[in-house]
Amino acid sequence: MTIALQPIATIHTPYKQKFAIPRQPGLAKHALGLIEFLPEFADPNCLRGIEQFSHLWLIFQFHQTAQQGWSPMVRPPRLGGNKKMGVFATRSTFRPNHMGLSVVEFVGVEHSNGKLILKVCGMDLIDGTPILDIKPYIPYADSYPEAQGGFAQEQPQLMAVSYSPVALDQLSHWQQTYPKLRQLITEVLAQDPRPAYKANIELDKIYGMSLYELNIQWHVVDSCCEVLDIKQNV
């Protein structure tokens, strides 16, 4: 049996590349996403009443890895990237149907010039991800505080994040365009986005990540992420 799915929208996010995207939703609360509905779904009646909910479920496609196929065994970053687990015991992108599920926070709705946009924050989706469906998050039914989280029971320990004098000057330059840029950079780097199996090997490596149209360069010194440079991508 074949099931055909049609995207209803596309989400625009600060994350322009897979590297440094938080590994779970809600970890970078200052990441703002704009869900732009396709013309056939841009009816504001589709969102009537959505403001009553603080959080939403997004069902989406891992479109950038879909052509790479899937594997019954994967290596979760949480286990250091070396130990294998069954794909259905993980949230790996390399799944048979390449579908993902994330909880995001509702921010607002815009409808103008024929475009319908749903604003959310805290997403862990790369820019341009196709959205397949949206559903309200229901606390009494969707939240189980006593649930067991397996190998991901506890949130990873956060790293300290600092900024060089050069980076602080550059932040001031971008403050008007991106008022929450410093908070977003801090939230992303605090998760330590380095590949888990390289974290203790490449101690002097300078990393780069793309947020919006910016290239943020950083390194790790004494278990602290230091932002070195913030420049516009060329």
Steps between C-alpha positions, in 0.01 A plus 500: 500500500631843405401818684550836330557800726483863395678773699267768630771757575870574515675624812766773488749478788839648596665161439648494151697178543458179698808564716418671831123452484387405852451124522157541661228770483469760773873519575549830313189696597607817316501327159205656314339304218255622237271231359381622159200309370474394139234694304239221514526493881537875560146535633506673841202287603746209521655668804186625670532435874868409490583795726338307786798263506845592628678215317455308176612172346673525163511194275764549234731328254876459533528610138878540487567137596204334325703394196766339719266220603469356848670252727361262766793595726621855565753674727329752732714807584384467861697173525818653362432420136661155528239271659224370273129492585191398305368782284156482667667542840646833387402827334745455214426674170578179307155345530290297254253785439735786601238661723568707809293625791579807710328714761529876448368805681224704336591865442239644265330506160539741209270519198569764238538525123359152460770343718422309819788470748507323834774618736657248738817478706729234642504282190780262403436512125728609219388789281269386220366189675163385355221495759254214457256575781445715810312398813446666838698375798262381773675500842279247679528248214847573359703549817618208714740631768558147632598360158832321458740659252738210447850616412370860474330527839685814608573818307869523404712727717530847351833658412597853594510744208715814479568763233824655385519882488481479119186287515337737750557793263352299216196409709435870555505551124236228443286588803243698304456232233496205742410624852525148651816394316721474810240292686462268200874450454541431871216247507635314196862485615408408857380166359855431371417431132836338431484140375499293819777267387728798423431714805811385687723467196489829310564721802654790306265491202312814396143420399257697288121495491243691297213684667288721275752637248778509757805279548583459869846367579583355842725263685509321833746601773492342845151354440367843396380600154654831397347686206783650297345658193155586357499592133254504215522201267640581158 
